[in-house]
Amino acid sequence: MKALIKAIIFSLFFVSIKTADEQTCLSCICKHESFGCTPRPCAWDDDAVSCGYFQIKHVYYLDCGTPGLRSGESTEDGWKRCALDYGCSVQCIRAYINRYASQCNRPISDCERMSRLHNGGPNGCSLARTDVYWNAVKQCAGGK
């Protein structure tokens, strides 16, 4: 019984550490994307319109499963509303990362995986163009 309790406590401790690391990483991505983690208005960004705290594009919102989409609402309206809501944006990012995590075929930290996929899309882990982005997030996150 004591071993079971110790295992449960260890598991909860490990999950809380992983959650804290994820929150730090998300905070750093947000700071990098929106210059201080503020809800940025929708604007053209490289190749498409990006919105909100994490500069989420419409296609990204579709890939993450359209969290928060209301009945009868267009995906474009849902995307813009979600991108401007921190909690909804985080839900979208988590779903997106879970969807494409298997595309990262090399051992990297969870934060690096999240950063590279968020910035570079499904193949972001293997794209050299995500190096600068990852280095900025890594510096903010204390090298994690």
C-alpha positions as CSV (number, residue, x, y, z in Angstrom):
1,M,0.0,0.0,0.0
2,K,2.8,2.4,0.9
3,A,4.5,1.7,-2.5
4,L,1.2,2.5,-4.3
5,I,0.9,5.8,-2.4
6,K,4.5,6.7,-3.2
7,A,3.9,5.9,-6.8
8,I,0.8,8.1,-6.9
9,I,2.6,11.0,-5.2
10,F,5.6,10.7,-7.6
11,S,3.3,10.6,-10.6
12,L,1.4,13.7,-9.4
13,F,4.8,15.5,-8.8
14,F,6.0,14.5,-12.2
15,V,2.8,15.8,-13.9
16,S,3.0,19.1,-12.0
17,I,6.6,19.6,-13.1
18,K,5.7,18.8,-16.7
19,T,2.7,21.1,-16.5
20,A,4.9,23.9,-15.0
21,D,7.4,23.4,-17.8
22,E,4.6,23.5,-20.4
23,Q,3.3,26.8,-18.9
24,T,6.7,28.3,-19.0
25,C,7.2,27.3,-22.6
26,L,3.7,28.6,-23.6
27,S,4.4,31.9,-21.8
28,C,7.7,32.2,-23.7
29,I,6.1,31.4,-27.1
30,C,3.3,33.9,-26.3
31,K,5.9,36.6,-25.4
32,H,7.8,36.0,-28.6
33,E,4.7,35.9,-30.8
34,S,2.9,38.9,-29.5
35,F,5.7,41.1,-28.1
36,G,4.8,40.7,-24.4
37,C,1.9,38.2,-24.5
38,T,-0.8,40.6,-25.5
39,P,-3.8,39.8,-27.8
40,R,-2.6,41.2,-31.1
41,P,-5.2,42.2,-33.8
42,C,-5.4,40.1,-36.9
43,A,-2.8,41.1,-39.5
44,W,-0.9,39.8,-42.5
45,D,2.1,37.8,-41.3
46,D,4.5,36.3,-43.9
47,D,2.0,34.1,-45.9
48,A,-1.4,34.5,-44.2
49,V,-3.4,36.5,-41.6
50,S,-2.4,35.7,-38.0
51,C,-4.3,36.7,-34.9
52,G,-4.0,36.9,-31.1
53,Y,-1.6,36.0,-28.4
54,F,0.1,33.2,-30.4
55,Q,-0.4,34.6,-33.9
56,I,-2.6,31.7,-34.9
57,K,-3.5,31.3,-38.6
58,H,-6.9,30.1,-39.8
59,V,-5.4,26.8,-41.2
60,Y,-3.7,26.2,-37.8
61,Y,-7.1,26.7,-36.1
62,L,-8.7,24.1,-38.4
63,D,-5.8,21.7,-37.8
64,C,-6.2,22.1,-34.0
65,G,-9.8,21.0,-34.2
66,T,-11.6,24.4,-34.0
67,P,-11.8,24.7,-30.2
68,G,-14.6,27.0,-28.9
69,L,-16.4,27.0,-32.2
70,R,-20.0,27.9,-31.5
71,S,-23.0,26.3,-33.2
72,G,-23.8,28.2,-36.4
73,E,-20.5,30.2,-36.2
74,S,-18.2,30.3,-39.2
75,T,-14.7,28.9,-38.7
76,E,-13.3,32.3,-39.6
77,D,-15.2,34.0,-36.8
78,G,-14.4,31.1,-34.3
79,W,-10.7,31.3,-35.2
80,K,-10.5,35.1,-34.6
81,R,-12.4,34.8,-31.3
82,C,-10.3,31.9,-30.1
83,A,-7.1,33.5,-31.1
84,L,-8.0,36.5,-29.0
85,D,-8.8,34.3,-26.0
86,Y,-5.7,33.1,-24.1
87,G,-7.3,29.9,-22.8
88,C,-8.8,28.9,-26.1
89,S,-5.5,29.6,-27.9
90,V,-3.7,27.4,-25.5
91,Q,-6.3,24.6,-26.0
92,C,-5.7,25.0,-29.8
93,I,-1.9,24.8,-29.4
94,R,-2.1,21.7,-27.2
95,A,-4.3,20.0,-29.7
96,Y,-2.1,21.0,-32.6
97,I,1.0,19.7,-30.9
98,N,-0.6,16.5,-29.9
99,R,-1.7,16.0,-33.5
100,Y,1.7,16.5,-35.0
101,A,4.1,15.4,-32.1
102,S,4.9,12.1,-33.9
103,Q,6.4,14.1,-36.8
104,C,9.4,15.0,-34.5
105,N,11.6,12.0,-35.1
106,R,14.6,13.0,-32.9
107,P,14.9,13.3,-29.2
108,I,14.1,16.8,-28.2
109,S,12.5,18.5,-25.2
110,D,8.7,19.0,-25.0
111,C,9.3,22.8,-25.2
112,E,11.4,22.5,-28.3
113,R,8.8,20.2,-29.9
114,M,6.1,22.7,-29.1
115,S,8.1,25.7,-30.3
116,R,9.2,24.1,-33.6
117,L,5.8,22.7,-34.5
118,H,4.0,25.9,-33.6
119,N,6.4,28.0,-35.7
120,G,7.1,25.6,-38.5
121,G,4.0,23.5,-38.9
122,P,3.8,19.7,-39.0
123,N,7.4,19.4,-40.3
124,G,8.7,22.2,-38.0
125,C,11.0,19.8,-36.1
126,S,13.1,19.1,-39.2
127,L,13.1,22.6,-40.6
128,A,16.3,24.7,-40.1
129,R,14.1,27.9,-40.4
130,T,12.7,27.1,-36.9
131,D,16.2,27.3,-35.3
132,V,16.1,31.0,-34.6
133,Y,12.5,30.8,-33.2
134,W,13.5,27.9,-31.0
135,N,16.6,29.7,-29.7
136,A,14.5,32.7,-28.7
137,V,12.0,30.5,-26.8
138,K,14.7,28.4,-25.3
139,Q,16.5,31.5,-23.9
140,C,13.3,32.8,-22.4
141,A,12.5,29.3,-20.9
142,G,15.8,28.9,-19.3
143,G,17.3,26.5,-21.8
144,K,14.5,23.9,-21.5
